[in-house]
Amino acid sequence: MDSPASFWNTFSAAFTHTNVPNITWAELLLSLAAAVVLSIPRRSWRYFGLLATATHELGHAFAALTSGQRLSGIRLRLDHSGTTSAYSRSRLAAAWSCFWGYPVPALAGAAFVWSGLNGWGPAAVAASALVLTASLLFLRNLAGFAITGAAIAATGALTFLAPPTAVGHAAVIFGLALLVAAVRDLVKLTQVHLRHRDRLNTSDAYLLYRATSVPTGIWIALFTLLVAGSWLVAWQPIVEILRQGA
């Protein structure tokens, strides 16, 4: 069994800059295809969507903590729903934490793509393992522990067992999948407001409207703007690779 010092050395080494993975345009297109396969078909979304939901709820949780609210717990469910409970006397702080659900998967996805294509893929994966481990303190149901535990196992295996180049490729695929998932969730949110208004109580945009009186359309537009901006950030290094392969 490895010593604690060896364990720590391996983990801390993940946060150092590594060689930029040599990704051809063909590999990049395959990575995008893999991301779509994870996020679009119902069978794969049944599993990957759980991780997208966890990222969504972590966005709420992080925003709550950074705005001085008391975070009481996070619940993740196998039907892709989730709840983050926080207490605050400030309506502005409550609206702040409510807002950062839908944009965070896209922001995280862009960060993973950028990190993977710039030699920081292992650092992004190791940092994710730390965040997921810390989130265990706030989980309040068995499904949440199961989903998060599986994610920790996956990020831990990449950090300790996979070569840095492979981790860089995995970071790109995972980031693209989160970006696709963010678009999918935005479409679902829009459908709730257009076709399934009986489900409005599940919509962050509607909850923001209730808290601020700002129309739901503006909140959805802001979500869309941040998701589109995340795609733009992620797309810049992708364009450079496609140009080099042309």
C-alpha positions as CSV (number, residue, x, y, z in Angstrom):
1,M,0.0,0.0,0.0
2,D,1.3,3.4,-0.8
3,S,2.4,5.6,2.1
4,P,0.5,8.8,2.9
5,A,3.5,10.8,1.6
6,S,3.4,9.0,-1.7
7,F,-0.4,9.6,-1.9
8,W,0.0,13.3,-1.2
9,N,2.9,13.7,-3.7
10,T,0.8,12.1,-6.5
11,F,-2.1,14.3,-5.7
12,S,-0.2,17.5,-5.4
13,A,1.7,16.7,-8.6
14,A,-1.7,16.9,-10.4
15,F,-1.7,20.7,-9.8
16,T,1.5,21.3,-11.8
17,H,1.4,22.3,-15.4
18,T,1.8,19.3,-17.8
19,N,2.6,19.0,-21.5
20,V,-0.3,20.3,-23.6
21,P,-2.0,17.2,-25.1
22,N,-1.5,16.7,-28.8
23,I,-5.1,16.8,-30.0
24,T,-5.8,16.6,-33.7
25,W,-8.9,18.0,-35.3
26,A,-10.2,14.5,-35.8
27,E,-9.7,13.7,-32.1
28,L,-11.4,16.9,-31.2
29,L,-14.4,16.1,-33.4
30,L,-14.5,12.6,-31.7
31,S,-14.4,14.3,-28.3
32,L,-17.4,16.5,-29.3
33,A,-19.2,13.4,-30.5
34,A,-18.5,11.6,-27.2
35,A,-19.8,14.7,-25.3
36,V,-23.0,14.6,-27.3
37,V,-23.4,10.9,-26.7
38,L,-23.1,11.5,-23.0
39,S,-25.6,14.4,-22.9
40,I,-28.2,13.8,-25.5
41,P,-29.5,10.1,-25.7
42,R,-31.9,9.2,-22.9
43,R,-29.9,6.1,-21.9
44,S,-26.6,7.9,-21.3
45,W,-28.3,11.1,-20.0
46,R,-29.9,8.9,-17.3
47,Y,-26.5,8.7,-15.7
48,F,-24.5,11.7,-16.9
49,G,-27.5,13.9,-16.2
50,L,-27.1,13.1,-12.5
51,L,-23.6,14.7,-12.6
52,A,-25.0,17.7,-14.4
53,T,-27.6,18.1,-11.7
54,A,-24.9,17.8,-9.0
55,T,-22.9,20.6,-10.7
56,H,-26.1,22.7,-10.9
57,E,-26.7,22.3,-7.2
58,L,-23.1,22.9,-6.3
59,G,-23.5,26.2,-8.2
60,H,-26.4,27.2,-5.8
61,A,-24.4,26.0,-2.8
62,F,-21.2,27.9,-3.7
63,A,-23.2,31.1,-4.4
64,A,-24.9,30.7,-1.0
65,L,-21.7,30.3,0.9
66,T,-20.0,33.2,-0.9
67,S,-22.9,35.5,-0.1
68,G,-22.8,34.8,3.6
69,Q,-25.8,32.5,3.8
70,R,-26.1,29.4,6.0
71,L,-26.1,26.3,3.8
72,S,-28.2,23.7,5.5
73,G,-28.0,20.9,2.9
74,I,-28.0,19.6,-0.6
75,R,-30.3,16.8,-1.9
76,L,-29.7,15.0,-5.2
77,R,-32.3,12.6,-6.6
78,L,-32.2,9.9,-9.2
79,D,-34.9,11.6,-11.3
80,H,-32.4,14.4,-12.0
81,S,-33.9,16.8,-9.6
82,G,-32.1,18.4,-6.7
83,T,-32.6,20.9,-3.9
84,T,-30.1,23.2,-2.1
85,S,-31.4,24.7,1.1
86,A,-29.9,27.9,2.5
87,Y,-31.0,30.5,5.0
88,S,-30.6,34.3,4.6
89,R,-32.3,37.4,5.8
90,S,-31.3,39.2,2.6
91,R,-33.5,38.8,-0.5
92,L,-30.6,39.9,-2.7
93,A,-28.4,37.1,-1.3
94,A,-31.2,34.5,-1.8
95,A,-31.6,35.6,-5.4
96,W,-27.9,35.5,-5.9
97,S,-27.7,31.8,-4.8
98,C,-30.8,31.0,-6.8
99,F,-29.4,32.4,-10.0
100,W,-26.2,30.4,-10.2
101,G,-27.7,27.0,-10.9
102,Y,-28.1,26.9,-14.6
103,P,-25.0,28.9,-15.6
104,V,-22.5,26.9,-13.5
105,P,-22.4,23.6,-15.6
106,A,-21.6,25.7,-18.6
107,L,-18.9,27.8,-16.8
108,A,-17.4,24.6,-15.3
109,G,-17.5,23.0,-18.8
110,A,-15.6,25.9,-20.3
111,A,-13.0,25.7,-17.5
112,F,-12.5,22.0,-18.1
113,V,-12.1,22.5,-21.9
114,W,-9.7,25.3,-21.5
115,S,-7.7,23.4,-18.8
116,G,-7.6,20.2,-20.8
117,L,-6.3,22.0,-23.9
118,N,-3.7,24.1,-22.0
119,G,-2.0,21.5,-19.9
120,W,-4.1,22.0,-16.8
121,G,-6.4,19.0,-17.2
122,P,-5.1,17.0,-14.2
123,A,-5.4,20.1,-12.0
124,A,-9.0,20.6,-13.1
125,V,-9.8,17.0,-12.3
126,A,-8.0,17.0,-9.0
127,A,-9.7,20.2,-8.0
128,S,-13.1,18.6,-8.8
129,A,-12.3,15.7,-6.6
130,L,-11.6,18.2,-3.7
131,V,-14.9,20.1,-4.3
132,L,-16.9,16.9,-4.5
133,T,-15.3,15.6,-1.3
134,A,-16.1,18.8,0.5
135,S,-19.7,18.7,-0.7
136,L,-20.2,15.5,1.3
137,L,-20.5,17.6,4.4
138,F,-23.7,19.2,3.0
139,L,-25.4,16.2,1.5
140,R,-28.6,15.1,3.2
141,N,-29.8,12.0,1.3
142,L,-28.5,8.6,0.3
143,A,-28.9,9.2,-3.5
144,G,-26.8,12.3,-3.1
145,F,-24.0,10.3,-1.4
146,A,-24.2,7.6,-4.1
147,I,-24.0,10.1,-7.0
148,T,-21.2,12.2,-5.4
149,G,-19.3,9.1,-4.3
150,A,-19.3,7.7,-7.9
151,A,-18.0,11.1,-9.1
152,I,-15.3,11.1,-6.5
153,A,-14.2,7.6,-7.5
154,A,-14.0,8.6,-11.2
155,T,-12.0,11.8,-10.6
156,G,-9.8,10.0,-8.1
157,A,-9.1,7.2,-10.6
158,L,-8.1,9.7,-13.2
159,T,-5.9,11.6,-10.8
160,F,-4.0,8.6,-9.4
161,L,-4.1,6.1,-12.2
162,A,-4.2,7.8,-15.6
163,P,-1.3,9.5,-17.3
164,P,-1.6,13.3,-17.5
165,T,-2.1,13.3,-21.2
166,A,-5.1,11.0,-20.9
167,V,-6.5,13.2,-18.1
168,G,-6.2,16.2,-20.4
169,H,-8.3,14.4,-23.0
170,A,-10.8,13.3,-20.4
171,A,-11.1,16.9,-19.2
172,V,-11.9,18.1,-22.7
173,I,-14.6,15.5,-23.2
174,F,-16.1,16.1,-19.8
175,G,-16.1,19.9,-20.3
176,L,-17.8,19.6,-23.7
177,A,-20.4,17.2,-22.2
178,L,-21.2,19.8,-19.5
179,L,-21.5,22.5,-22.1
180,V,-24.0,20.3,-24.1
181,A,-25.8,19.5,-20.9
182,A,-26.2,23.2,-20.0
183,V,-27.9,23.8,-23.4
184,R,-30.1,20.8,-22.9
185,D,-31.2,22.0,-19.4
186,L,-31.9,25.5,-20.8
187,V,-34.1,24.0,-23.5
188,K,-36.0,22.0,-20.8
189,L,-36.3,25.2,-18.7
190,T,-37.8,27.1,-21.6
191,Q,-40.3,24.3,-22.3
192,V,-41.5,24.5,-18.7
193,H,-42.4,28.1,-19.2
194,L,-43.9,27.6,-22.6
195,R,-45.7,24.2,-22.4
196,H,-45.6,22.9,-18.9
197,R,-46.5,25.9,-16.7
198,D,-47.9,23.5,-14.1
199,R,-44.3,22.8,-13.2
200,L,-43.3,26.5,-12.7
201,N,-42.4,25.9,-9.0
202,T,-39.5,23.8,-10.2
203,S,-38.1,26.7,-12.3
204,D,-35.2,28.8,-10.9
205,A,-36.3,31.6,-13.3
206,Y,-39.8,31.6,-11.7
207,L,-38.4,31.5,-8.2
208,L,-36.2,34.5,-9.1
209,Y,-39.3,36.3,-10.4
210,R,-41.1,35.6,-7.1
211,A,-38.1,36.9,-5.2
212,T,-37.4,40.0,-7.2
213,S,-40.4,40.8,-9.5
214,V,-38.1,40.7,-12.5
215,P,-39.8,38.9,-15.3
216,T,-38.8,35.3,-15.9
217,G,-37.9,36.0,-19.5
218,I,-35.0,38.3,-18.3
219,W,-33.6,35.6,-16.1
220,I,-33.8,33.0,-18.8
221,A,-32.0,35.5,-21.1
222,L,-29.3,36.0,-18.6
223,F,-28.9,32.2,-18.2
224,T,-28.6,31.9,-22.0
225,L,-26.1,34.8,-22.2
226,L,-23.8,33.1,-19.7
227,V,-24.1,29.7,-21.3
228,A,-23.4,31.2,-24.7
229,G,-20.4,33.1,-23.3
230,S,-19.1,29.8,-21.9
231,W,-19.4,28.1,-25.2
232,L,-17.5,31.1,-26.8
233,V,-14.6,30.8,-24.3
234,A,-14.4,27.0,-24.8
235,W,-14.6,27.4,-28.6
236,Q,-11.5,29.7,-28.9
237,P,-8.9,27.0,-28.3
238,I,-11.0,24.5,-30.3
239,V,-10.9,26.9,-33.3
240,E,-7.1,27.1,-33.1
241,I,-6.8,23.3,-33.3
242,L,-9.2,23.2,-36.2
243,R,-7.2,25.8,-38.0
244,Q,-3.9,24.0,-37.5
245,G,-5.5,20.8,-38.8
246,A,-6.9,22.5,-41.9
